[in-house]
Amino acid sequence: MAFLFICLAPFVVLYKIMIANTIAKGKKIAVLSIDGGGVRGIIPGTILAFLESQLQDLDGPKARIADYFDIVSGTSTGGLIATMLTAPDKDRRPIFAAKDINKFYFKHCPEIFPQDSCKNFPRSVTSPLRKWVRPMYDGKYMRTLTNRILGEITIKDTLTNLIIPTFDVKRLQPVIFSTNDGKIHALKNARLADICIGTSAAPTYLPAHCFVTKDPITGDTCCFDLIDGGVAANDPTLVAISRILLEVLKHNAESDDIKPIDSRQMLVLSLGTGAAKEPTNYYSARKTSEWGMLRWAFYRGRMPMLDVFLDASSDMVDFHVSAFFQSSYCKANYLRIQDDTLTSDSAKFDNSTEENMQNLEEIGLKLLKKPVSRVDLDTGRFRKSEGEGNNDKALVRFAKQLSGQRKLDQRRP
């Protein structure tokens, strides 16, 4: 129900001028969406570095992802990446280039998710007990790092429209932060640091995050009690598309100069963080039929309930978005890049060993050479899409479309 609420909530608002001008010019609305997945953010980081290099080949070395996408959405680790790509520096340029994302993960993930070892004897002894009574990680390094990098930058200041889902445990409902909401509603104009800490606060891994926003004019305040947005929308693609459709619907009710929008007027790139869909001995009906709350919460170093929720959410989003684009005979306007062959170790949310992070980067590089694939809802596995080539070639075509759309926009008065 929470997921449906995100997609259909009537209070969702997009910036009207952006939508109206984009459609009026005949320019497609470009959307980038990045899944949640902890350390596995290295996989989409690898893909984005390749895409940005292609854009730079076309338009010069100063080209950045934020220059080409009207909307960038991300959940959890995807929200962190989306923020890195869209948050401005003092010169109003992105604080990170795409090629720097993985460097960031390699440097900081071992501190965010410190691994047990004989070098850290007290933690290696207490961590088996700690995870039953407290989050596995205290989140202090994450909070300090995020606040240092982002400071007082708020979401209304981003270089393009940023959308980040979170979940408020006090209200028991999703809260979606966006650049355009921040421009319109002061109480939704939260600091990017607070939003990033909130959307990445995965239950059992990192502590929930509470913060307060204030309207400087009225003095009104709003308190948020947030956990990982992945519990509601691990793949935020449909969140972004729903906002576009709802705003166009609202605009058309007020004006007759714009026709309803469909998938032919969108370019959507959706990046997954990998999943372990290969047959394993971890889960089966025979085993899980005997499980109670404890086993569903934790089993052999994994968290079955979290795996089920996150994978189911992402696969259903991919299925619905694919159907949306295929219904208009423009499936090439939607590109989903995901790897569903991760091992149990590489699929772990918090495996920040040097070996695993290098393996994740290699998975991302190999994924570029794999065929464009689409999810089969019957099996949950990705199947090769005939006639679309490999992911790297699809991204080259996508980059050319983005570059062409940007040039079209620049030529308009």
Buried (B, 14 or more C-beta within 10 A) or exposed (E): EBBEEBBEBEEBBBBBEBBBEBBEBEBBBBBBBBBBBBBBBBBBBBBBBBBBBBBBEBBEEEBBBBBBBBBBBBBBBBBBBBBBBBBBEEEEEBBBBBBBBBEBBBEBBBBBBBBEEEEEEEEEEEBEEBBEEEBBBEBEBBBEBBBEBBEEBBBBBBBBBBBBBBBBBEEEBBBBBBBBBBBBBBBBBBBBBBBBBBBBBBBBBBBBBBBEBEEEEEEEEBEBBBBBBBBBBBBBBBBBBBBBBBBBEBBBEEEEEBEEBBBEBBBBBBBBBBBBBEEEEBBEEEEBEEBEEEBBBBBEEBBBBBBEBBBEBBBBBBBBBBEBBEEEEBBBBBBBBBBBBBBBEBBBBBBBBEEBBEBBBBBBBEBBEBBBBBBEBEEBBBEEBEEBEBBBBBBBBBBEBBBEBBEEBEEEE
